[in-house]
Amino acid sequence: MKINLDIAGMYYSRHAITVPVGSTVKDVMLEAVRLDATSPNRRLSFTGETSPNGQEYLSSIEIAHLVPAESRQLSGRLYPVGRYVGRDTPVSFVQSSVAGSSPVISADDGSLRSVLAWQYYVYDKNFVDKNRRAGKSSAKDKASIGRSIIPYNTADEQNALEEGDTIVWRLVVIFIKPTFPLDMPVAIVAA
């Protein structure tokens, strides 16, 4: 089957990556790395971490742009040749106190107010977010607004890949504590 891969903010997109049926998000990433090994334009690499129960989570992505990378948002805008590296914040996962819930993020030393985390989304061939419709019995059901922490080395209802799907990776900020207490005045200045 053919899968597309997009890494937001790092100017990386690869279409029609051929992988066998039943492949995982990690399998698609590994095939993209293999395909990029001979590309005159860029090189993709990534690292992951394995939890004690064998689940794997992406921890860093590096794109080496060998030629200027073109923005898909701003026509004609080019980004310089170089290495673009995005790393997550080292954290641990603790089991939620809610039965059946996904693990929750815990900063290793407890001092962090936010963390950077790689998240991926799987869109079908019509660019409908599959993560948010998982578990719905019909197209009429409202999509869930919740997200789960899903390892990238597994394939289940939330991330099973099908012909024409697109995987989008984003490095996002997740707040785990307030940035400031409510009684502290904070001036937000427009840039």
WOVEN-V295948 format. One record per residue. RES is the residue in one letter. PHI is phi in whole degrees, 0 to 359 (NA if undefined). PSI is psi in whole degrees, 0 to 359 (NA if undefined). Layout:
BEGIN
RES PHI PSI
RES PHI PSI
END
This chain:
BEGIN
M NA 160
K 249 129
I 234 145
N 258 150
L 229 132
D 225 133
I 241 105
A 295 138
G 78 356
M 243 6
Y 60 45
Y 233 130
S 209 134
R 224 129
H 255 153
A 56 51
I 281 120
T 272 121
V 223 158
P 290 154
V 303 140
G 92 0
S 293 155
T 261 172
V 301 319
K 299 320
D 301 319
V 296 317
M 299 316
L 297 321
E 292 322
A 297 319
V 300 315
R 298 316
L 294 323
D 286 344
A 302 333
T 247 10
S 288 135
P 281 353
N 256 327
R 197 164
R 225 132
L 254 137
S 216 159
F 205 161
T 229 157
G 221 170
E 236 147
T 250 129
S 282 167
P 303 334
N 267 11
G 89 1
Q 280 142
E 247 141
Y 229 139
L 292 137
S 241 336
S 205 152
I 228 138
E 232 131
I 243 120
A 262 106
H 275 116
L 272 345
V 227 160
P 305 138
A 266 135
E 266 135
S 290 140
R 269 347
Q 270 320
L 244 107
S 305 128
G 84 351
R 282 128
L 247 144
Y 250 140
P 297 155
V 302 141
G 153 183
R 263 127
Y 250 115
V 237 129
G 237 123
R 240 144
D 279 173
T 270 128
P 299 126
V 220 173
S 238 161
F 250 132
V 243 148
Q 292 135
S 293 151
S 282 352
V 269 121
A 303 134
G 81 0
S 275 160
S 290 159
P 300 158
V 246 155
I 283 138
S 226 123
A 294 136
D 304 320
D 257 359
G 79 358
S 267 342
L 286 143
R 264 337
S 210 162
V 225 155
L 266 135
A 218 139
W 280 128
Q 236 143
Y 240 152
Y 234 141
V 247 124
Y 249 143
D 282 182
K 297 342
N 263 9
F 62 38
V 266 131
D 293 108
K 288 329
N 298 323
R 275 343
R 260 358
A 303 137
G 84 359
K 275 138
S 279 339
S 204 166
A 296 339
K 285 337
D 296 143
K 289 142
A 290 146
S 288 146
I 261 355
G 278 157
R 233 151
S 245 159
I 276 110
I 243 122
P 299 153
Y 265 2
N 256 15
T 233 162
A 228 117
D 220 195
E 304 327
Q 277 338
N 220 16
A 298 131
L 269 143
E 226 161
E 313 129
G 85 359
D 294 158
T 235 130
I 260 128
V 240 123
W 260 140
R 223 139
L 266 111
V 243 157
V 266 130
I 240 122
F 275 130
I 247 352
K 212 159
P 299 149
T 286 320
F 221 152
P 292 156
L 299 328
D 274 5
M 262 122
P 291 135
V 229 126
A 263 121
I 260 119
V 254 129
A 292 142
A 281 NA
END
